[in-house]
């Protein structure tokens, strides 16, 4: 087992660290899995660029959307997961964030600003955990107690950067100076450029400007192939010794044509990439119509290891590309949102619903973000953030003009809401705190995953109908936004639109959840559940939302303090609902073919084991990361532990 070290930053706070090694060894650990997606503007129906990420952590883990205000010069960024510190020498920028709950981070409210847009129009999605190989680790070992890491990436980028390139350069300079405490990939964008930033080892990094005619899918694999010109400073920025260091140390690798290969030099070997990762890669390539072929490109295998659950999934025959051409163009906003809910339904042997494999639309998704960027638009309005605060398989993405928003909808429960509802196992009789879209979506997901046959099909159809209405009505809101010429007018509309979109989504989803609970309480499962508001003939809503009308109304329509939605009557008991519509899937070839939860949140846990020197733990086939946020699990025991002399905190580590 690989044990994490006490965090230097917490030592400075004088926190006792008397918890013995035996106690640490006995505690369960958790691993993560995330999926990052990019689609260039030449491949989409509207010509917009899209990118985003699904974070996997636990079945029930609360995330928060909020706004960080601007600060005066001298504002300090710091971290609980490492001793990283940075003091700003200029005023910081206001930005939106999606963060963890303070109860998991010693009451701190700055943990993991992983998705947002700042007032200059710079957006980022962070972080995709990756791994480096033994040789890179031996040459430039990551020190887990120092350096920049996942806790702070988003805050630094969004708080300090006026352009995406500026964000890349700032991260690079900080890594040159302080190093990193984890291997990661991050996407940073503005209205003109989108960059993929990757930390390769403790002090080596690379950033590539992404092209408009490619797609990318990465499920935590650090060695996916890419071709890059290190001398092209317009399209590639990197650490000074990215090539010379591995050449001096003797572990540099080269492509067939003799070109220095960054991914293979630093990334984990094929053997160290896991079946969970490759399952998601195969599922994603299938969704985007660029299928791999079973028996040629990959095999379906089951990894058996004594004392651990069997792991069924895919293993490729050779390392695959980071960038690829999808099987069609014209990808829609809806299709790209739903890509994160993909469970491999069309891949024989890798269907999570029937084959028990890991998937992109996992039960352990905690938050999903998708950024829609209109190239060349004014930075204030160029990017729309589509945000899901629960599992993508049964969730809805809310459109937000986050570069402008200064007032968050009261239906987004803030960081003061209790975390306790995450622990509820019976969400039929234990309702979430009032007016929390975060918890409502979580509870809908919990019920659907527990009852996929009776609830899941029609609920997904209903959520798809709601999603499509949000997308269509946002076009009307967007036209008004683009017509507005002043920052003040845009901000007012962004605040109003964000509140209207969130309130409409909340009321529809809360009423849906109440009907689901009523159906479960009635215990009459002869007929599958159908939402009373679902028109099964067209898979649409019977009563449309009023998002656009509310957002564009002359007078405000959203109260400062939301009210309680009306209680629905007994839901109808219709016949078997129609299958929900799914994004168009390109034709397939003839034979195409778990971060386990935080302690205390999961039905199963994995124990850390040593896997060579690439700092992985747990099942060596999964390749995901252990997370410092498991401090949440220690919170309850904290009172007793402190009286005994303190407690250890974990932070992010890799599987």
SVG drawing of the C-alpha trace seen along z (x, -y; Angstrom):
<svg xmlns="http://www.w3.org/2000/svg" viewBox="-54 -50 77 65">
<polyline fill="none" stroke="black" stroke-width="0.4" points="0.0,0.0 1.2,-3.5 0.6,-5.9 0.2,-9.7 2.2,-12.1 0.9,-14.8 0.2,-18.0 2.7,-20.8 0.1,-23.5 -1.8,-21.9 1.3,-21.6 1.5,-25.4 -1.9,-25.5 -0.7,-23.5 -3.0,-20.6 -2.0,-17.5 -0.9,-14.5 -0.9,-11.7 -3.0,-9.2 -0.9,-6.1 0.2,-4.3 -1.9,-1.3 -5.0,-3.4 -4.2,-4.8 -3.5,-1.3 -6.9,-0.1 -8.9,-2.8 -10.5,-2.3 -9.3,-4.5 -11.0,-5.8 -10.1,-6.3 -11.3,-8.6 -12.1,-8.4 -12.9,-11.4 -13.6,-11.8 -12.5,-14.8 -14.1,-15.6 -13.3,-18.2 -15.1,-18.8 -13.6,-21.3 -15.9,-24.0 -15.6,-22.6 -17.3,-19.4 -20.4,-20.9 -23.8,-22.0 -23.5,-25.5 -19.8,-26.0 -19.0,-26.4 -16.2,-24.7 -17.2,-22.5 -15.2,-21.0 -15.8,-19.7 -15.3,-17.0 -17.2,-14.6 -15.8,-14.1 -16.3,-10.7 -16.0,-10.4 -19.0,-9.0 -22.6,-8.0 -23.7,-10.8 -21.3,-13.7 -22.4,-17.3 -20.9,-20.0 -21.6,-23.7 -21.9,-26.4 -20.9,-29.9 -19.1,-33.1 -15.7,-34.1 -15.5,-37.9 -12.5,-40.0 -9.8,-40.7 -7.2,-43.4 -3.5,-42.9 -1.9,-40.7 -4.6,-38.0 -3.0,-34.6 -3.8,-31.3 -3.0,-28.2 -3.8,-24.6 -4.7,-21.9 -3.4,-19.1 0.1,-20.6 2.3,-23.5 1.6,-25.4 1.2,-29.2 1.0,-32.1 0.3,-35.7 -1.2,-37.9 0.5,-41.1 -2.5,-42.6 -6.3,-42.7 -7.8,-39.3 -10.7,-38.6 -14.2,-37.6 -15.1,-34.0 -17.6,-31.3 -16.7,-28.0 -17.9,-24.5 -16.4,-23.4 -16.5,-20.8 -18.3,-21.2 -16.3,-22.9 -17.1,-20.1 -14.6,-17.9 -11.9,-20.5 -11.6,-21.7 -14.2,-24.4 -12.3,-26.0 -14.5,-27.2 -11.8,-27.3 -11.4,-23.6 -11.3,-22.6 -12.6,-25.5 -12.8,-22.9 -15.1,-24.5 -15.8,-28.2 -15.4,-31.3 -13.9,-34.6 -15.0,-38.1 -12.5,-38.3 -14.1,-35.3 -11.4,-32.7 -12.8,-29.3 -11.3,-26.1 -12.2,-22.6 -10.0,-20.9 -8.8,-18.3 -8.2,-15.1 -6.0,-12.8 -3.2,-11.1 -0.1,-9.1 3.6,-9.1 5.9,-6.1 8.6,-4.7 11.5,-6.3 10.0,-9.8 9.3,-9.3 12.9,-8.3 14.2,-11.3 11.8,-14.0 9.8,-12.6 6.6,-14.4 6.7,-15.5 3.2,-15.1 3.8,-17.6 4.8,-20.6 3.8,-22.2 0.7,-23.2 -2.2,-20.7 -5.8,-20.0 -6.9,-22.0 -5.7,-25.2 -5.5,-24.9 -8.9,-26.5 -8.6,-29.3 -5.2,-30.3 -6.2,-30.2 -9.5,-32.0 -8.4,-34.5 -5.3,-35.6 -5.6,-35.2 -7.0,-37.7 -6.5,-35.2 -6.2,-31.5 -2.5,-31.8 -1.8,-33.9 -3.3,-31.1 -1.1,-28.6 2.0,-30.7 1.2,-31.4 0.7,-27.7 3.9,-26.9 5.9,-29.4 4.5,-28.2 5.4,-24.6 8.9,-25.7 9.3,-27.4 7.4,-25.1 6.7,-21.9 3.4,-19.9 2.0,-17.5 0.0,-15.5 -0.1,-14.5 -3.0,-16.2 -4.5,-17.5 -6.5,-20.8 -8.4,-22.6 -8.1,-26.4 -10.0,-28.5 -11.1,-32.0 -13.0,-33.4 -10.1,-32.7 -8.0,-29.8 -8.5,-26.5 -5.4,-24.9 -4.8,-21.5 -2.3,-21.7 -0.6,-18.6 1.7,-18.1 4.2,-15.4 6.4,-15.1 7.4,-17.2 8.7,-20.1 8.0,-19.2 4.8,-20.3 3.3,-20.9 0.4,-22.9 -1.1,-22.5 -3.5,-24.7 -6.3,-22.5 -7.4,-22.4 -10.9,-23.1 -11.2,-19.9 -10.5,-17.2 -12.2,-15.6 -10.6,-14.3 -11.7,-11.9 -9.5,-11.1 -10.5,-8.9 -7.4,-9.3 -4.8,-8.0 -1.5,-10.0 0.0,-8.2 -2.5,-8.7 -0.5,-9.6 -0.2,-13.0 2.1,-14.7 3.4,-18.1 6.1,-20.5 7.9,-21.7 9.4,-24.6 6.0,-26.0 5.5,-28.6 2.2,-29.7 0.6,-26.3 2.8,-24.7 4.3,-26.0 6.3,-23.8 8.9,-23.6 12.5,-24.3 13.8,-20.8 10.9,-18.8 13.2,-17.0 16.7,-17.6 16.0,-16.2 14.8,-12.7 17.5,-12.6 20.2,-13.3 18.6,-10.8 18.3,-8.2 14.6,-7.5 13.5,-9.6 11.4,-7.8 11.0,-8.6 8.4,-7.9 9.0,-5.8 10.3,-8.8 12.8,-9.7 10.8,-12.5 10.8,-13.0 7.6,-11.5 6.3,-13.4 3.4,-11.2 5.4,-7.9 8.4,-9.4 6.4,-10.5 3.1,-8.6 2.3,-5.3 2.9,-2.1 0.1,-0.2 0.4,2.4 -0.2,-0.2 -3.3,-1.6 -6.4,-0.1 -9.4,1.8 -11.8,-0.9 -10.0,-3.6 -10.0,-1.6 -13.6,-0.7 -14.5,-4.3 -12.3,-5.1 -13.9,-2.4 -17.4,-3.5 -16.6,-7.1 -15.1,-6.4 -18.2,-4.4 -20.5,-7.2 -18.6,-9.6 -18.7,-7.2 -15.0,-6.4 -15.4,-2.9 -12.6,-0.5 -13.0,3.2 -13.1,5.9 -10.5,8.6 -8.4,6.2 -8.1,3.0 -9.1,4.2 -10.2,7.3 -12.7,7.7 -11.0,9.2 -11.6,9.8 -8.8,9.0 -8.7,11.2 -6.6,10.4 -6.8,12.2 -8.8,10.4 -10.2,7.9 -13.4,7.7 -13.0,8.9 -12.6,6.1 -14.2,6.6 -13.4,4.2 -11.4,3.5 -7.7,3.7 -6.3,2.3 -3.6,3.9 -1.6,0.6 -1.7,-2.9 -4.5,-5.0 -4.6,-8.6 -5.6,-11.6 -7.1,-13.3 -9.3,-11.6 -11.8,-12.3 -15.4,-11.5 -17.6,-9.5 -19.7,-12.5 -19.9,-16.3 -22.8,-18.5 -22.7,-17.5 -25.4,-19.3 -25.4,-20.8 -27.7,-18.1 -25.6,-15.3 -22.5,-16.6 -24.3,-17.0 -25.5,-13.5 -22.0,-12.2 -21.2,-12.4 -24.2,-10.1 -22.9,-7.4 -22.9,-4.0 -21.7,-1.9 -25.3,-0.9 -24.2,-0.2 -21.0,1.7 -21.5,5.4 -19.7,6.7 -19.0,3.2 -22.6,2.1 -22.6,0.9 -26.3,1.6 -25.9,5.3 -22.2,6.2 -21.1,4.6 -18.3,2.6 -17.2,-0.9 -18.5,-3.7 -18.5,-7.4 -22.0,-8.0 -21.1,-6.3 -23.1,-6.1 -20.2,-7.9 -20.4,-11.1 -20.5,-14.0 -20.4,-17.0 -20.3,-17.5 -19.4,-20.7 -19.6,-21.5 -18.4,-24.9 -19.8,-26.2 -17.5,-28.8 -18.4,-31.1 -15.1,-32.1 -14.5,-35.8 -17.4,-36.9 -17.0,-39.5 -15.3,-37.6 -18.1,-38.5 -20.7,-36.6 -18.6,-34.2 -18.9,-31.2 -21.9,-29.4 -21.4,-27.1 -23.7,-24.0 -23.6,-22.7 -24.8,-19.4 -24.3,-19.0 -25.1,-15.3 -24.7,-12.1 -25.0,-12.7 -27.0,-9.5 -30.0,-11.1 -29.4,-14.9 -30.0,-18.2 -27.4,-20.7 -28.3,-24.3 -27.1,-27.1 -25.2,-29.9 -23.5,-33.0 -20.8,-32.6 -18.5,-35.4 -21.2,-37.9 -23.1,-36.3 -22.7,-38.1 -25.8,-36.7 -26.3,-33.0 -29.8,-31.5 -31.1,-30.7 -32.0,-27.2 -28.3,-26.4 -27.8,-25.4 -24.6,-27.2 -21.7,-25.9 -23.6,-26.4 -26.1,-23.7 -25.7,-20.5 -23.7,-17.7 -25.6,-15.1 -28.2,-14.4 -25.4,-12.8 -25.4,-10.0 -29.1,-9.1 -29.7,-5.7 -33.5,-6.0 -34.3,-9.0 -37.9,-8.0 -38.7,-8.9 -35.8,-11.2 -36.2,-14.3 -33.4,-16.7 -33.1,-20.2 -35.6,-22.6 -34.9,-24.4 -31.7,-22.6 -31.3,-21.7 -28.0,-20.0 -29.8,-17.5 -32.9,-17.1 -30.8,-15.9 -28.8,-13.7 -31.9,-12.0 -33.4,-11.6 -30.2,-9.8 -30.1,-7.6 -33.7,-6.4 -33.1,-5.8 -29.9,-3.8 -31.6,-1.7 -34.7,-1.2 -33.5,-1.4 -36.3,0.7 -39.3,-0.9 -38.0,-4.4 -34.9,-4.9 -36.3,-4.7 -39.2,-7.2 -37.2,-9.6 -34.4,-9.8 -37.0,-10.5 -38.4,-13.3 -35.1,-14.8 -34.2,-14.7 -37.3,-16.6 -36.5,-19.2 -32.9,-19.5 -34.1,-20.1 -36.4,-22.9 -33.6,-24.5 -31.4,-24.4 -34.1,-25.8 -35.2,-28.5 -31.6,-29.5 -31.3,-30.5 -33.9,-33.2 -32.2,-34.3 -28.9,-34.3 -30.2,-36.5 -31.1,-39.1 -27.8,-38.7 -25.9,-39.4 -28.1,-42.4 -27.2,-44.0 -24.2,-46.2 -23.3,-47.2 -21.6,-45.2 -24.2,-46.4 -27.1,-45.3 -25.5,-42.0 -24.8,-41.3 -28.4,-42.1 -29.6,-39.7 -27.1,-37.0 -28.2,-37.1 -31.8,-37.0 -31.4,-34.3 -29.3,-32.1 -32.0,-32.4 -34.8,-31.7 -33.1,-28.6 -32.3,-27.2 -35.7,-27.9 -37.5,-26.3 -35.2,-23.3 -35.7,-23.0 -39.5,-23.1 -39.8,-20.6 -37.2,-18.2 -38.7,-18.6 -42.2,-17.8 -40.7,-14.8 -38.9,-13.6 -42.1,-13.9 -43.9,-11.7 -41.1,-9.2 -41.3,-9.0 -45.1,-8.6 -44.7,-5.8 -42.2,-4.0 -44.4,-4.5 -47.4,-3.0 -45.4,0.2 -47.5,1.0 -44.8,1.9 -47.0,3.7 -46.6,0.7 -43.3,-1.3 -43.4,-4.8 -44.2,-7.6 -44.0,-11.3 -47.4,-13.0 -45.8,-15.9 -44.3,-13.6 -46.0,-13.5 -45.0,-10.0 -46.2,-10.4 -43.5,-13.0 -41.2,-12.5 -41.8,-16.2 -43.1,-18.1 -46.9,-18.5 -46.3,-21.9 -43.4,-23.9 -40.9,-25.7 -41.0,-29.5 -37.2,-30.0 -37.0,-32.4 -40.2,-34.3 -39.0,-34.7 -35.4,-35.8 -36.7,-38.4 -39.6,-39.7 -39.5,-43.4 -40.0,-42.7 -38.1,-40.2 -40.0,-36.9 -37.6,-35.0 -38.0,-35.7 -34.9,-36.3 -36.1,-33.5 -37.6,-30.6 -40.8,-29.0 -41.8,-25.5 -43.1,-23.8 -46.7,-22.6 -47.2,-19.0 -48.3,-16.9 -51.2,-14.5 -51.0,-10.8 -49.0,-10.1 -50.7,-8.5 -50.0,-4.8 -49.7,-4.6 -48.6,-1.8 -45.0,-1.1 -43.4,-4.3 -41.7,-4.7 -38.0,-4.6 -36.4,-8.0 -34.8,-9.5 -31.0,-9.2 -28.4,-11.2 -27.9,-10.0 -25.3,-7.3 -23.3,-6.7 -23.2,-3.3 -20.8,-0.9 -18.3,1.6 -19.4,5.2 -17.8,6.2 -17.3,3.3 -17.9,4.8 -14.6,-2.7 -12.7,-6.9 -14.5,-4.3 -16.4,-6.5 -15.1,-8.5 -15.0,-6.5 -18.4,-6.2 -20.2,-7.0 -19.5,-3.8 -21.0,-0.4 -17.5,1.0 -14.0,-0.3 -10.5,0.5 -7.4,0.8 -4.3,-1.0 -1.5,1.2 1.9,0.4 2.2,0.6 5.8,0.1 6.9,-3.6 4.2,-5.2 2.4,-6.1 -0.8,-4.2 -2.6,-2.2 -5.6,0.1 -6.3,2.3 -3.4,1.8 -5.8,2.0 -7.9,-1.1 -5.3,-3.8 -7.4,-6.4 -6.4,-8.6 -6.8,-8.5 -8.2,-11.7 -7.3,-13.9 -11.0,-14.8 -11.4,-11.6 -10.8,-14.0 -14.6,-14.1 -14.7,-10.6 -12.5,-11.6 -14.7,-14.6 -17.1,-12.6 -14.2,-10.8 -12.4,-14.1 -13.7,-15.0 -12.5,-11.8 -9.2,-11.9 -8.4,-15.4 -8.8,-14.6 -6.3,-11.7 -3.8,-14.0 -5.0,-14.9 -5.7,-13.2 -4.2,-12.6 -5.6,-14.1 -5.4,-12.5 -5.1,-14.3 -5.0,-13.3 -2.7,-10.5 -2.9,-8.2 -4.0,-4.7"/>
</svg>
